[in-house]
Each structure stands twice: as structure tokens, then as C-alpha cells.
Amino acid sequence: MLRRRMLLRGTALLSLIELLGPARGAQDAPAQPLLFEASVVRDMARRLAQQPYKPPDATLPDELKNLDYQAYRSIRFDPRQALWHDQKLRFTAEFFSRGFLYKNRVDIFEVVNGQATPFPYRPDLFTFDKVKAPAGDIGFAGFRLHYPLNRADYDDEVCAFLGASYFRAVAKGQGYGMSARGLAIKTADPGGEEFPLFKTFWLERPAPGSDSIVVHALLDSQSAAGAFRFTIRPGTETVFDTESALYPRVDIATSGLAPLTSMFLFDSNDRPGFDDYRNAVHDSSGLALHSGGDEHVWRPLANPRDLQISAFTDTSPRGFGLLQRERQFSAYEDAEAGYQKRPSLWVEPIGDWGNGVVELVEIPTRQEVNDNIVAFWRPHDPLRAKGEYLRNYRLHWCSTEADNPPLGKVVATRCGLSWNGKNRQFVIDFVGEGLKQWKADTAPVLESGCSKGQLVNAVASVLPDIDGWRVSLELDPQDNKLVEMHARLMGDGKPLTETWIYRWTPA
């Protein structure tokens, strides 16, 4: 249960609720509704950032301590007790128990007609199979939303907020894959990453028949507090309209805004050391960028031998994302994981985000259970203590790409040893409507280059089997340990394809 303090300014609505930790349980006096409006969470974050950081309540009863994955999975929420069950709404909310990796307490409110009421934890909300039911109000670990996404007569799980500031979503016909986060701090820092967390949520009860729902979240960490407002619209493309306000406690030089987290184990461009029957294993195949200067870039992901960080300088980016482009089962041959159904996630900035970089972090891994890919926007200037930073953006969870210009796209990148046994050969396939008019006798111009070493035998040829064009080139690294390459097709002085870029390092 919650202890809370309320500050009212004249006739203004509630502007501050301080969550001080567990208080009386649901068996005590009924919780009273609190006035709520959109500015409440922002006011809370602003004031929270002016106070010393208080670590979250991670105290668990003995029954929930040290659970393994299977034991935690045996704790199931009873759908009959879901928020808005039997209210004939298109959304319901179910909740996650604490335990396993999810030790921090999360408090959840329902908002109706401008009033917020806590949704109290009760053990009888869950069925406990391999675990003894705890007593009292221990709070939740997170929640998930259900909606009739694929069939009118069945409510699918469309998104889940669970763990730190992580959340996942799916569009129609998809299964869970990559995640988004509220904020990243010190990612890949030698001193260790800081993981901000969502400590409180407010779920606005949707109107009858509504296909959208609003979720508010209060974020906190050692370095910053923040407020988020998500307007969630499930569908063929599930969209999160995101409004964020960040309030640093200290100067933050290494912030990551709109962070995305995914997994890449191997593909045809990078699979050394993997003896596996599958053709590819990944939640995302590449990083796509749409720069403020209107250039479209495709960077295939890699599972490097050493930690690898790439930074793409830009001003007012139009979008970036981690995409899963190959949608055929034959590309993966994994009947259980279904990687062909994993979502792509595209970030569409709203407004001018100024100068900065899209940063890509690739972490070595030998297991597909590890999320080893991170991408985010890092502003050029640090976030300063006591400042306010407002950023709005739209998250597109999709199968076909949200940003879809009439340019040829990279549909495959392959590499291997060249015929001379020394160079690395790269083969890049481009497909797009604008490429179909070009024939062998009127071939587009291949632009290619590398930062070090030398590219040789670079050619572009029509490939009727895919109704596209193939670029083949060989890299002679000349004893260099890192080489950046790029290639694209041009016609009449204009790009016909996105720009393929690739970082080569020795296996």
C-alpha cells in the first residue's frame, strides 16, 4: 500500500504525490481517489529531481526471493480479475508479480474522470503453482495490456511494461521481440550502465469503443527523474505517441533518448563460430537512418568479437530504428522462435531534436537470450542538472517499414572469402520500384568507398531472380583492423538506393 502526500494550489488539481514506500494494505481503509491531470506526473518528476535519489523498494518476502525463471513463470495473473474486465471496453490490464529479475516495487493507478485511484495488490489476483503465495501488499512488478488485435473475439497481449524502464509491443500478426526504454544512461560505459526505472504508472480508463489508451509513467534514477505520456494505438502498425520530460539531478554527458534494445546473434553477413542448423538468429537485422539531410542509410548489425560503438552524426534526424527486414520463415528455419514475426521499431522524432548522434552499441554474445544491441539518440550537449528537456516522438512497431521512401532497399548482405583467399568479398542485394527501369545496357552508377585499405572488383549487375540489383565488391584491408565501407546506386545524379554502410573487423 502507499503513503502519499498531496499538495493543492488553490483550486488547481493535484500537482504532487510522493511515493514513500509501502503503507497500509488493501484490507485497511479503502483508498481515496486523488485529483489527476496531465501535468501531475511532470510536476512530480520535476520535484523528485530536486531531492536526493532514493533507491526503489526491492525487499521481497521469502516466498519470492531467489526464484528461477520456471518458478516465476508459474505465477499467473487471473484474467477474470483484470482491470476493466466485464466493462465492455476494448482494453484490459493485467499485472505482473514481483520476483525473479523483477524485484522493484511498481505502483499502479487507474485514472477515471480526472481522479486517480490505486489498484491494490492482493495475493488472490494470482495463481501460485510452484511458489507459496505471499501475504500482504507487496506491490506489482509491471503490467500488460490486452486488446482484440488479431481477432474480434480474442484479446491479445499487445504491450508489456516490465523491468527498469523497458517495454515491448507487437503489431497485428507479430510476436514479442525487441524492446524500447524510457531513458538510457552510460550505456557501454566502463564504469557500468545506469538503468532508470518506471516506479509508478497511471492507466487512463479508455472510453467505450476506443482503440487507443493513455498510460503515464514516472521515471527515476540516480541521475534523473522523468515523466512520460504514452498514447497507444494497436493495429497493423502499433503506434506509441510519446511525450517525455526529463529533469537531471546531475549533468549527464552520456544520455540515450528513445533507446531501443534488441538481439543479434548471427546472419549471412556475420556467423563465424556458430555451428547452427538455422540460417539466421536475430530480432533485428539492421539499423536504418533517415537523416535531417534526407539521406537514407542501412547498417547491417553484427555480433562483434569486441564491444563496438558506432556514432552517426546528424542534425534534426527524421527517424531511426532497428528493423527486421526478412519476413520469410526460410530465412531463419526456427519453428519455435518465429524470428520472421519479430517487430521492427522505428523512432519518428516530433519537432527539432537539434545536433547529436544516433549511437549504435553492439555487444559480443554467444547466446540468443541476451539483448546485445542498443540504439538511441544522444544529444550533442550534455543534459544539465536542474534543466528541463522535453522530447516528443512516435514509436512505430511494424512489419513493413514505417519510413518507406521510393528508394531501393538492402534486402541481403553476404560476405565470405574472395577467390584469391586474401580479400573479403561482400555481396549486397538492392530491391525497389525505382530500380526496375534500369537494365544492363543502362546500368546505374555504383558509388562505393572505404575508410582504409582498398575496395577492388566493385561491380553492379542486374539480378532478375529478385527483380533487383546486386553489388559485389572486395575489401583488401591491408593489415588494418577496422574499415568502414559504403555503397549505393545512383541514377541521373540522384540516389536510387539507400546507402549501405558496413564496419569490417577481423573475425
Sequence and secondary structure as in RCSB ss.txt:
>XXXX:A:sequence
MLRRRMLLRGTALLSLIELLGPARGAQDAPAQPLLFEASVVRDMARRLAQQPYKPPDATLPDELKNLDYQAYRSI
RFDPRQALWHDQKLRFTAEFFSRGFLYKNRVDIFEVVNGQATPFPYRPDLFTFDKVKAPAGDIGFAGFRLHYPLN
RADYDDEVCAFLGASYFRAVAKGQGYGMSARGLAIKTADPGGEEFPLFKTFWLERPAPGSDSIVVHALLDSQSAA
GAFRFTIRPGTETVFDTESALYPRVDIATSGLAPLTSMFLFDSNDRPGFDDYRNAVHDSSGLALHSGGDEHVWRP
LANPRDLQISAFTDTSPRGFGLLQRERQFSAYEDAEAGYQKRPSLWVEPIGDWGNGVVELVEIPTRQEVNDNIVA
FWRPHDPLRAKGEYLRNYRLHWCSTEADNPPLGKVVATRCGLSWNGKNRQFVIDFVGEGLKQWKADTAPVLESGC
SKGQLVNAVASVLPDIDGWRVSLELDPQDNKLVEMHARLMGDGKPLTETWIYRWTPA
>XXXX:A:secstr
 B   B   TT     B   SB S TTSS    EE  THHHHHHHHHHTTS          GGGTT  HHHHHTE
EE GGG BTTTTT S EEEEE  BTTB S BEEEEEETTEEEE    GGGEEESSS    S   BSEEEEEEEEE
ETTEEEEEEEEESTTEEEE  TT     EEESEEESTT TT  B  EEEEEEEE   TT S EEEEEEEE SSEE
EEEEEEEE SSSEEEEEEEEEEESS BSSEEEEEEEE EEEBTTB TT   SSS EES  EEEEE TTS EEEEE
    SS EEEEEEEES  EEEEE     GGGT  TTT GGG  EEEEEEES   EEEEEEEE   S TTS  EEE
EEEESS B TT  EEEEEEEEEESS SS  SSBEEEEEEEEE TTSSSEEEEEEEE GGGTT  GGG  EEEEEE
SSSEEEEEEEEEEGGGTEEEEEEEEE TT S EEEEEEEEETTEESB EEEEEE   
